Amino acid sequence: MTKIGAFIPARYAATRFPAKLMQALGDKTVIRHTYENTVATGLFDEVYVVTDSEIIFNEITSNGGKAIMSKKEHESGSDRIAEAIEDLSIDIVVNVQGDEPFVKKEPLEQLIAVFKDDKVQVASLMQALTNSDLIADPNYVKVAVDKNSNALFFSRSVIPYARNTAIAITYYEHIGVYAFKKQALLDFTNWPMSPLEAAEKIECLRYLENGVAMKMVVTSYMGIEIDTPEDLIKAAKLLK
C-alpha cells in the first residue's frame, strides 16, 4: 500500500516577515492553522512540521501535533524535508508550505492523484493568473506548460511574452505546493544548485535542468499565503 506523508517546512527567521509562522491568526498561530488543516484533509498517513526552531517545534508538539527538528542551514524547504524523510518509510511526500494556513483538501487530492501514473516523479500546483499587475510582479512565479501539463519553464518574468497580441494566452502562477516520489526528492538534494535555479531563485528549476519532468495540476485558489504583515491582515478578514 502506498504511504503518503505531508511535511510542512517551517523556518522561524523568514526574510520578508520574521516569525510570521508564530503570528496569531484568530485564536491560533499561522503554523498551527496550516498543520491542523493539513491533518483535517484526511489524505495523509503522516503529517509533520519540519523546523529549525524550538519555538515552532514546541508550538506544534505541545498542541498534540508531530514535528521534526532539522538543521538550520538548509537552502530550501525541499532540502529540509529530504533530511527528515531519509530514514522514514514513505512513498509519496507532499510539501505543504507553512505559510498557507487555509490548506484545502481538493487541491492536495488532485496533486496526489497524478501519481497513479507511475512515470510521474514530481508534481506541483498552479492557478490561472488574470490580474496584469500580478502577471508582471516578480514575486509571482509564472509557469509555462506543454500540452500534457508538464512544466516547460518557471520564471519571475512574464512567460510567455505576448509578442502576438491576437493570441489568447492563459498565464499560470506556480503555487509552491509540491509532491514527490521519495527517491526523486532525495535525488534533488544530491544535485548541486543549477544555473537557472540560481538566477531565478526558483528551486524547482533544478528538476527541469536535470531532465526530470514536472507534472502541473491546475487548481482554484488555495487561500492567502502569509508573506507580509498585510497578508496577515487579509487572512484575519478571511478567517472571520
LINMO-V160206 format. One record per helix or strand. SS is the DSSP state (helix for helix, strand for strand). FROM is the first residue (numbers start at 1). TO is the last residue. If there is no record, write none. Layout:
{{SS & FROM & TO} {SS & FROM & TO}}
//
This chain:
{{strand & 4 & 10} {helix & 20 & 22} {strand & 24 & 25} {strand & 28 & 29} {helix & 30 & 40} {strand & 46 & 51} {helix & 54 & 61} {strand & 67 & 69} {helix & 77 & 85} {strand & 92 & 95} {helix & 105 & 116} {strand & 122 & 129} {helix & 132 & 136} {strand & 142 & 145} {strand & 150 & 155} {strand & 171 & 181} {helix & 182 & 190} {helix & 195 & 200} {helix & 205 & 209} {strand & 214 & 218} {helix & 229 & 239}}
//
